[in-house]
Amino acid sequence: MLSSTSRRRFPALGAASIATAAIAALLCVPTAASAASGAPVTVPASIAAPASTTPSLLAAEGDADAATVGVATRPAGEDGRPDGRSRFTVSADPGQTVTDRVLVGNTGTARQDFTVYATDAFNADTGDFSLLPTDATPTSVGSWVRFDDGSDRVTFSLDPQEVRLLTFTVAVPADATPGDHVGGVVASVIESGAQVNVDRRVATAIFARVSGDLQPQLSLTSYEASYEGAWWNPFAGSVRLRYTVTNPGNIALAANLTSGVGTWFGIPATGAQGGGVPVLLPGNSATYEDTVDGVGQWLYLNPHTVLNPFVESPDPSMQLTMVPITRDAVTFAVPWTLLIVAALAAGAVLLLRWRRRRDEERAQEWMDFVARTAADDAAALVGARADGS
């Protein structure tokens, strides 16, 4: 098929690749409905794992002799063997061409027809690392990839447990913009079904960094907070954070984040909580939700988040220095139970004061009555003595 490709049995990928394939199958294989409709394929949020799949049953349940289909891709070294990389990383100047290799294997039990090509990546609204639909034309790194025969895709067949080594080049255009251009090398197998054909795609990511003015930057373009908890329990609750992270720069970045909640005079209302944001590609944004637990009803709450961007790459030369981003908000957690208790206590105090005041008034009235009666009796006695004299 291709003059520079080689064919060998799949065990050359090693037991480690098969084990990795078993894990990635649960994450990378699109559903039949999405694959059939040509929707984008979504790969794991952590793209450090090699992209591969394990067999999946195609026949009806109960058929012990059903054939299985499986696809695996791995980056390879110059010797044609897996070299431990989890993705393709390219650093080049505009106009430069870089050569690399990919191993494509049939991990199933039936002979399959493969199509291998490259396409562009993007982030879904949830932040998932995704690839363009099969019928979409790439405009970035996916359009820079060519195989040995000069084509942008190759087709071939593989027997069960057979693997093929493909050499490809990434030709960076002379007018390529600086920064990261991200895509994937895709191995596709079309499964013919009774009602629909399923395009089962597996990809290994390509991160191509073009030299020039690098602008690593993330921003929190929105940040909202709300309190959640039982109204009757003033000592337990949580703050739900909803925030949108945008990458306005030209470098693909992940981030560690630390969230916390303060209250009056900056006193912490709970301990700090860690988290992370998966790789966000240049020009993309994604919205996330986090929950900070153990927050009491302090009335005034000041949730805050610190985002620490970094380049997710095993290559130290790809790392860049970035400044943390901080955002905060104000929300309220009304301590209804304490307010009710306070209201009842205030009512009890007012009632006691009213009763005390009423008792004092009655006592004063009685004293005034006794004094008037005594004065009247004294006056009558004086008058009687005067008359008797």
TIPABA-998570 format. One record per residue (C-alpha): residue number from 0; residue in one letter; x, y, z. Coordinates in Angstrom, 2 decimals. Layout:
! TIPABA-998570
{NUM, "a", {X, Y, Z}} ...
This chain:
! TIPABA-998570
{0, "m", {0.00, 0.00, 0.00}} {1, "l", {2.55, 2.62, 1.12}} {2, "s", {6.17, 2.17, 0.18}} {3, "s", {7.52, 3.22, 3.55}} {4, "t", {5.06, 1.36, 5.75}} {5, "s", {5.78, -1.94, 7.43}} {6, "r", {3.46, -4.73, 8.56}} {7, "r", {3.87, -6.89, 11.62}} {8, "r", {1.77, -8.67, 14.19}} {9, "f", {0.01, -6.54, 16.83}} {10, "p", {1.87, -7.97, 19.86}} {11, "a", {4.72, -5.69, 18.82}} {12, "l", {2.74, -2.92, 20.53}} {13, "g", {3.37, -4.72, 23.81}} {14, "a", {1.18, -5.73, 26.70}} {15, "a", {1.21, -2.18, 28.06}} {16, "s", {-0.49, -0.79, 24.97}} {17, "i", {-3.21, -3.43, 25.12}} {18, "a", {-3.85, -2.62, 28.77}} {19, "t", {-3.96, 1.09, 27.95}} {20, "a", {-6.36, 0.32, 25.13}} {21, "a", {-8.70, -1.40, 27.53}} {22, "i", {-8.89, 1.71, 29.69}} {23, "a", {-9.17, 4.19, 26.84}} {24, "a", {-11.98, 2.24, 25.22}} {25, "l", {-14.31, 3.30, 28.00}} {26, "l", {-13.42, 6.94, 27.38}} {27, "c", {-12.71, 7.36, 23.69}} {28, "v", {-15.21, 5.26, 21.74}} {29, "p", {-18.15, 7.35, 20.47}} {30, "t", {-21.66, 5.94, 20.62}} {31, "a", {-23.21, 4.44, 17.53}} {32, "a", {-25.68, 7.28, 17.22}} {33, "s", {-23.08, 10.04, 17.39}} {34, "a", {-20.65, 8.29, 15.09}} {35, "a", {-23.30, 7.57, 12.52}} {36, "s", {-24.43, 11.19, 12.44}} {37, "g", {-20.90, 12.48, 11.88}} {38, "a", {-20.79, 14.33, 15.20}} {39, "p", {-17.46, 15.37, 16.69}} {40, "v", {-15.58, 12.67, 18.54}} {41, "t", {-14.79, 13.49, 22.15}} {42, "v", {-11.62, 12.17, 23.72}} {43, "p", {-10.83, 12.16, 27.44}} {44, "a", {-10.38, 15.48, 29.19}} {45, "s", {-6.93, 14.36, 30.22}} {46, "i", {-5.28, 13.84, 26.85}} {47, "a", {-2.13, 12.45, 28.39}} {48, "a", {-3.46, 8.90, 27.98}} {49, "p", {-2.78, 7.18, 24.64}} {50, "a", {-5.84, 7.12, 22.41}} {51, "s", {-6.94, 3.58, 21.68}} {52, "t", {-9.88, 1.23, 21.99}} {53, "t", {-10.60, -2.36, 22.81}} {54, "p", {-13.01, -4.73, 21.06}} {55, "s", {-16.73, -4.21, 21.39}} {56, "l", {-19.41, -6.75, 20.56}} {57, "l", {-21.23, -6.19, 17.28}} {58, "a", {-23.43, -9.25, 17.17}} {59, "a", {-26.62, -9.94, 19.09}} {60, "e", {-26.47, -10.89, 22.74}} {61, "g", {-25.92, -14.53, 23.44}} {62, "d", {-23.82, -15.13, 20.30}} {63, "a", {-20.63, -16.62, 21.73}} {64, "d", {-18.96, -16.61, 18.30}} {65, "a", {-19.58, -12.89, 17.64}} {66, "a", {-16.70, -11.00, 16.02}} {67, "t", {-15.19, -8.08, 17.88}} {68, "v", {-13.85, -4.82, 16.51}} {69, "g", {-11.00, -2.82, 18.02}} {70, "v", {-8.77, 0.05, 16.95}} {71, "a", {-5.53, 1.28, 18.54}} {72, "t", {-3.11, 4.10, 17.73}} {73, "r", {0.26, 4.81, 19.32}} {74, "p", {3.10, 7.24, 18.53}} {75, "a", {6.20, 5.37, 17.38}} {76, "g", {9.93, 6.04, 17.26}} {77, "e", {12.34, 5.69, 14.37}} {78, "d", {12.63, 1.96, 15.10}} {79, "g", {8.92, 1.53, 14.47}} {80, "r", {8.10, 0.63, 18.06}} {81, "p", {5.96, 2.51, 20.63}} {82, "d", {8.19, 5.07, 22.30}} {83, "g", {6.15, 5.89, 25.37}} {84, "r", {4.70, 9.16, 24.12}} {85, "s", {1.05, 9.88, 24.83}} {86, "r", {0.68, 12.43, 22.03}} {87, "f", {2.53, 14.01, 19.12}} {88, "t", {4.37, 17.19, 20.09}} {89, "v", {5.79, 19.40, 17.35}} {90, "s", {7.88, 22.56, 17.78}} {91, "a", {8.65, 24.28, 14.49}} {92, "d", {9.22, 27.58, 12.75}} {93, "p", {6.86, 28.80, 10.01}} {94, "g", {7.68, 26.96, 6.80}} {95, "q", {9.38, 24.06, 8.59}} {96, "t", {8.45, 20.39, 8.07}} {97, "v", {8.59, 17.75, 10.83}} {98, "t", {8.38, 13.98, 10.34}} {99, "d", {6.76, 11.53, 12.78}} {100, "r", {5.29, 8.05, 12.90}} {101, "v", {2.10, 6.39, 14.15}} {102, "l", {1.27, 2.74, 14.73}} {103, "v", {-2.26, 1.66, 13.83}} {104, "g", {-3.39, -1.73, 15.07}} {105, "n", {-6.39, -4.03, 14.74}} {106, "t", {-7.16, -5.26, 18.26}} {107, "g", {-10.31, -7.06, 17.15}} {108, "t", {-11.02, -10.58, 15.90}} {109, "a", {-12.01, -9.78, 12.31}} {110, "r", {-10.25, -8.20, 9.36}} {111, "q", {-11.06, -4.48, 9.17}} {112, "d", {-10.66, -1.64, 6.68}} {113, "f", {-8.94, 1.40, 8.19}} {114, "t", {-8.84, 5.04, 7.14}} {115, "v", {-6.19, 7.23, 8.77}} {116, "y", {-6.20, 11.02, 8.52}} {117, "a", {-5.63, 14.16, 10.58}} {118, "t", {-8.12, 16.77, 11.73}} {119, "d", {-8.42, 19.77, 14.07}} {120, "a", {-9.38, 19.80, 17.74}} {121, "f", {-11.60, 22.07, 19.79}} {122, "n", {-13.18, 22.23, 23.24}} {123, "a", {-16.83, 21.38, 23.70}} {124, "d", {-18.95, 23.64, 25.93}} {125, "t", {-18.17, 21.33, 28.85}} {126, "g", {-14.43, 21.66, 28.19}} {127, "d", {-14.02, 18.17, 26.70}} {128, "f", {-11.22, 17.80, 24.17}} {129, "s", {-13.00, 17.00, 20.88}} {130, "l", {-12.24, 16.54, 17.19}} {131, "l", {-14.07, 17.85, 14.15}} {132, "p", {-16.71, 15.61, 12.56}} {133, "t", {-15.48, 13.22, 9.89}} {134, "d", {-16.94, 15.26, 7.04}} {135, "a", {-15.56, 18.62, 8.32}} {136, "t", {-12.53, 20.12, 6.57}} {137, "p", {-9.65, 21.02, 8.92}} {138, "t", {-8.09, 24.47, 8.62}} {139, "s", {-5.29, 24.24, 11.20}} {140, "v", {-2.81, 21.48, 12.02}} {141, "g", {-5.13, 18.86, 10.58}} {142, "s", {-4.57, 20.35, 7.14}} {143, "w", {-0.78, 20.34, 7.55}} {144, "v", {-0.43, 16.55, 7.79}} {145, "r", {0.55, 14.47, 4.77}} {146, "f", {1.44, 10.79, 4.48}} {147, "d", {4.22, 9.21, 2.40}} {148, "d", {2.27, 9.30, -0.85}} {149, "g", {1.49, 13.02, -0.37}} {150, "s", {-2.18, 12.43, 0.43}} {151, "d", {-4.02, 13.68, 3.49}} {152, "r", {-5.46, 10.23, 4.25}} {153, "v", {-4.62, 6.58, 3.66}} {154, "t", {-6.76, 3.45, 3.59}} {155, "f", {-5.72, -0.16, 4.15}} {156, "s", {-6.90, -3.41, 5.71}} {157, "l", {-5.51, -5.20, 8.74}} {158, "d", {-5.97, -8.74, 9.95}} {159, "p", {-6.76, -9.37, 13.62}} {160, "q", {-3.86, -8.38, 15.89}} {161, "e", {-1.98, -6.85, 12.94}} {162, "v", {-0.33, -3.43, 13.07}} {163, "r", {0.93, -0.98, 10.45}} {164, "l", {3.51, 1.75, 10.83}} {165, "l", {2.68, 4.99, 9.02}} {166, "t", {5.10, 7.85, 8.50}} {167, "f", {3.65, 11.33, 8.13}} {168, "t", {4.91, 14.90, 7.91}} {169, "v", {3.62, 18.08, 9.50}} {170, "a", {4.36, 20.91, 7.07}} {171, "v", {3.92, 24.22, 8.92}} {172, "p", {2.82, 26.94, 6.47}} {173, "a", {5.06, 29.95, 6.07}} {174, "d", {2.22, 32.20, 7.21}} {175, "a", {1.23, 30.06, 10.22}} {176, "t", {0.37, 32.15, 13.27}} {177, "p", {2.50, 31.74, 16.41}} {178, "g", {1.27, 29.53, 19.20}} {179, "d", {-0.31, 26.11, 19.63}} {180, "h", {-2.25, 24.44, 16.83}} {181, "v", {-3.97, 21.30, 18.09}} {182, "g", {-5.56, 18.36, 16.34}} {183, "g", {-5.31, 14.60, 16.15}} {184, "v", {-4.28, 11.67, 13.96}} {185, "v", {-7.46, 9.64, 13.55}} {186, "a", {-7.87, 5.94, 12.75}} {187, "s", {-11.39, 5.21, 11.51}} {188, "v", {-13.23, 1.92, 10.98}} {189, "i", {-16.70, 1.87, 9.45}} {190, "e", {-18.94, -0.76, 11.00}} {191, "s", {-21.85, -1.81, 8.80}} {192, "g", {-25.05, -2.21, 10.79}} {193, "a", {-28.52, -3.36, 9.90}} {194, "q", {-29.90, 0.20, 9.94}} {195, "v", {-26.93, 2.51, 10.18}} {196, "n", {-23.19, 2.51, 9.55}} {197, "v", {-21.08, 3.46, 12.55}} {198, "d", {-17.86, 5.44, 12.11}} {199, "r", {-15.71, 4.27, 15.04}} {200, "r", {-12.84, 6.75, 15.41}} {201, "v", {-9.82, 6.71, 17.69}} {202, "a", {-7.32, 9.57, 17.84}} {203, "t", {-3.92, 10.51, 19.19}} {204, "a", {-3.57, 14.25, 19.81}} {205, "i", {-1.13, 16.49, 17.92}} {206, "f", {0.16, 19.64, 19.62}} {207, "a", {2.07, 21.77, 17.13}} {208, "r", {3.70, 24.91, 18.52}} {209, "v", {4.74, 27.51, 15.96}} {210, "s", {7.49, 29.86, 17.08}} {211, "g", {6.90, 33.59, 17.38}} {212, "d", {5.06, 35.85, 19.80}} {213, "l", {3.67, 33.39, 22.36}} {214, "q", {0.81, 34.72, 24.47}} {215, "p", {-0.18, 32.29, 27.24}} {216, "q", {-3.32, 33.57, 28.90}} {217, "l", {-6.47, 32.33, 30.62}} {218, "s", {-9.27, 34.47, 31.99}} {219, "l", {-12.35, 33.95, 34.14}} {220, "t", {-14.94, 35.72, 31.99}} {221, "s", {-17.83, 35.00, 34.37}} {222, "y", {-18.00, 34.00, 38.00}} {223, "e", {-21.21, 33.33, 39.93}} {224, "a", {-21.92, 31.89, 43.35}} {225, "s", {-25.02, 30.69, 45.19}} {226, "y", {-25.59, 29.18, 48.62}} {227, "e", {-27.25, 25.81, 49.06}} {228, "g", {-28.27, 24.20, 52.34}} {229, "a", {-31.12, 23.26, 54.68}} {230, "w", {-32.67, 26.39, 56.12}} {231, "w", {-32.97, 24.82, 59.56}} {232, "n", {-29.27, 23.88, 59.86}} {233, "p", {-27.10, 26.99, 60.24}} {234, "f", {-23.86, 25.03, 60.56}} {235, "a", {-23.80, 23.04, 57.30}} {236, "g", {-24.22, 24.02, 53.68}} {237, "s", {-22.31, 24.56, 50.47}} {238, "v", {-21.54, 27.25, 47.94}} {239, "r", {-22.01, 26.33, 44.29}} {240, "l", {-19.63, 28.09, 41.93}} {241, "r", {-20.32, 28.49, 38.22}} {242, "y", {-17.58, 30.06, 36.14}} {243, "t", {-16.47, 30.33, 32.53}} {244, "v", {-12.81, 29.99, 31.60}} {245, "t", {-11.68, 31.51, 28.30}} {246, "n", {-8.39, 31.15, 26.48}} {247, "p", {-7.83, 34.46, 24.64}} {248, "g", {-4.15, 33.69, 24.03}} {249, "n", {-2.43, 31.39, 21.55}} {250, "i", {-1.16, 28.64, 23.89}} {251, "a", {-3.13, 25.57, 24.99}} {252, "l", {-3.34, 25.72, 28.79}} {253, "a", {-4.63, 23.68, 31.68}} {254, "a", {-4.98, 25.08, 35.18}} {255, "n", {-4.98, 24.18, 38.84}} {256, "l", {-7.48, 26.08, 40.92}} {257, "t", {-8.09, 26.74, 44.59}} {258, "s", {-11.51, 27.83, 45.82}} {259, "g", {-12.60, 29.01, 49.23}} {260, "v", {-15.25, 31.05, 51.01}} {261, "g", {-14.65, 33.94, 53.40}} {262, "t", {-17.07, 35.86, 55.58}} {263, "w", {-17.00, 38.96, 57.80}} {264, "f", {-13.61, 40.70, 58.04}} {265, "g", {-12.05, 38.10, 55.73}} {266, "i", {-12.46, 35.24, 58.21}} {267, "p", {-12.50, 31.88, 56.36}} {268, "a", {-15.92, 30.23, 56.42}} {269, "t", {-14.42, 26.90, 55.34}} {270, "g", {-11.14, 25.36, 54.26}} {271, "a", {-9.64, 25.83, 50.79}} {272, "q", {-10.59, 23.31, 48.11}} {273, "g", {-8.45, 22.27, 45.16}} {274, "g", {-9.47, 21.41, 41.63}} {275, "g", {-8.41, 21.64, 38.03}} {276, "v", {-9.37, 22.78, 34.55}} {277, "p", {-8.45, 20.45, 31.65}} {278, "v", {-6.56, 21.69, 28.61}} {279, "l", {-8.31, 24.65, 26.99}} {280, "l", {-7.29, 25.38, 23.42}} {281, "p", {-6.64, 28.89, 22.07}} {282, "g", {-9.83, 30.77, 21.24}} {283, "n", {-12.04, 28.33, 23.18}} {284, "s", {-14.04, 28.69, 26.38}} {285, "a", {-15.83, 26.30, 28.70}} {286, "t", {-18.15, 26.58, 31.67}} {287, "y", {-17.64, 24.58, 34.86}} {288, "e", {-19.41, 24.09, 38.17}} {289, "d", {-17.78, 23.34, 41.52}} {290, "t", {-19.12, 22.99, 45.04}} {291, "v", {-17.38, 24.17, 48.20}} {292, "d", {-18.77, 22.22, 51.17}} {293, "g", {-18.83, 22.90, 54.88}} {294, "v", {-20.05, 26.50, 54.70}} {295, "g", {-22.21, 27.76, 57.54}} {296, "q", {-24.94, 30.38, 57.28}} {297, "w", {-22.89, 33.47, 58.08}} {298, "l", {-25.26, 35.79, 56.17}} {299, "y", {-22.41, 37.46, 54.25}} {300, "l", {-20.24, 35.14, 52.16}} {301, "n", {-17.34, 35.96, 49.87}} {302, "p", {-16.48, 32.99, 47.59}} {303, "h", {-13.19, 33.27, 45.69}} {304, "t", {-11.15, 31.21, 43.22}} {305, "v", {-7.49, 31.38, 42.21}} {306, "l", {-6.63, 29.93, 38.79}} {307, "n", {-3.01, 28.88, 38.16}} {308, "p", {-2.50, 28.18, 34.42}} {309, "f", {0.21, 25.84, 33.15}} {310, "v", {1.22, 24.03, 29.96}} {311, "e", {0.27, 20.37, 30.20}} {312, "s", {3.24, 18.79, 28.47}} {313, "p", {5.94, 16.31, 29.48}} {314, "d", {8.44, 18.40, 27.50}} {315, "p", {10.10, 20.98, 29.81}} {316, "s", {10.91, 23.20, 26.82}} {317, "m", {7.19, 23.74, 26.25}} {318, "q", {6.60, 25.23, 29.71}} {319, "l", {5.88, 28.95, 30.12}} {320, "t", {5.57, 31.34, 33.06}} {321, "m", {2.06, 32.64, 33.80}} {322, "v", {0.39, 34.84, 36.39}} {323, "p", {-2.45, 33.45, 38.55}} {324, "i", {-5.97, 34.78, 38.00}} {325, "t", {-8.26, 35.59, 40.94}} {326, "r", {-12.02, 36.20, 40.95}} {327, "d", {-14.53, 36.52, 43.77}} {328, "a", {-18.22, 37.14, 44.31}} {329, "v", {-20.65, 38.01, 47.09}} {330, "t", {-23.59, 35.87, 48.11}} {331, "f", {-25.79, 35.61, 51.19}} {332, "a", {-26.72, 32.72, 53.47}} {333, "v", {-29.51, 33.80, 55.77}} {334, "p", {-29.38, 31.90, 59.11}} {335, "w", {-33.13, 31.45, 59.37}} {336, "t", {-32.98, 29.22, 62.44}} {337, "l", {-30.86, 31.74, 64.34}} {338, "l", {-33.12, 34.56, 63.21}} {339, "i", {-36.20, 32.65, 64.40}} {340, "v", {-34.55, 31.90, 67.76}} {341, "a", {-33.48, 35.53, 68.04}} {342, "a", {-36.98, 36.70, 67.17}} {343, "l", {-38.48, 34.38, 69.77}} {344, "a", {-35.95, 35.54, 72.36}} {345, "a", {-36.64, 39.17, 71.53}} {346, "g", {-40.37, 38.50, 71.76}} {347, "a", {-39.92, 36.83, 75.14}} {348, "v", {-37.89, 39.79, 76.41}} {349, "l", {-40.48, 42.25, 75.15}} {350, "l", {-43.25, 40.20, 76.73}} {351, "l", {-41.46, 40.12, 80.08}} {352, "r", {-40.81, 43.85, 79.94}} {353, "w", {-44.45, 44.51, 79.07}} {354, "r", {-45.67, 42.34, 81.92}} {355, "r", {-43.23, 43.95, 84.33}} {356, "r", {-44.34, 47.39, 83.23}} {357, "r", {-47.99, 46.39, 83.57}} {358, "d", {-47.42, 44.94, 87.05}} {359, "e", {-45.59, 48.12, 88.07}} {360, "e", {-48.48, 50.23, 86.78}} {361, "r", {-50.99, 48.10, 88.67}} {362, "a", {-48.91, 48.33, 91.82}} {363, "q", {-48.69, 52.08, 91.44}} {364, "e", {-52.44, 52.29, 90.90}} {365, "w", {-53.02, 50.26, 94.07}} {366, "m", {-50.66, 52.45, 96.04}} {367, "d", {-52.40, 55.55, 94.71}} {368, "f", {-55.78, 54.04, 95.63}} {369, "v", {-54.60, 53.19, 99.12}} {370, "a", {-53.18, 56.70, 99.53}} {371, "r", {-56.42, 58.30, 98.34}} {372, "t", {-58.48, 56.07, 100.59}} {373, "a", {-56.29, 56.88, 103.58}} {374, "a", {-56.51, 60.58, 102.80}} {375, "d", {-60.28, 60.40, 102.47}} {376, "d", {-60.58, 58.50, 105.76}} {377, "a", {-58.32, 61.00, 107.48}} {378, "a", {-60.36, 63.88, 106.11}} {379, "a", {-63.57, 62.26, 107.24}} {380, "l", {-62.17, 61.69, 110.72}} {381, "v", {-61.07, 65.27, 111.00}} {382, "g", {-64.50, 66.48, 109.91}} {383, "a", {-66.27, 64.22, 112.41}} {384, "r", {-64.12, 65.54, 115.26}} {385, "a", {-64.84, 69.08, 114.21}} {386, "d", {-68.57, 68.47, 114.23}} {387, "g", {-68.42, 66.81, 117.67}} {388, "s", {-66.60, 69.69, 119.21}} 
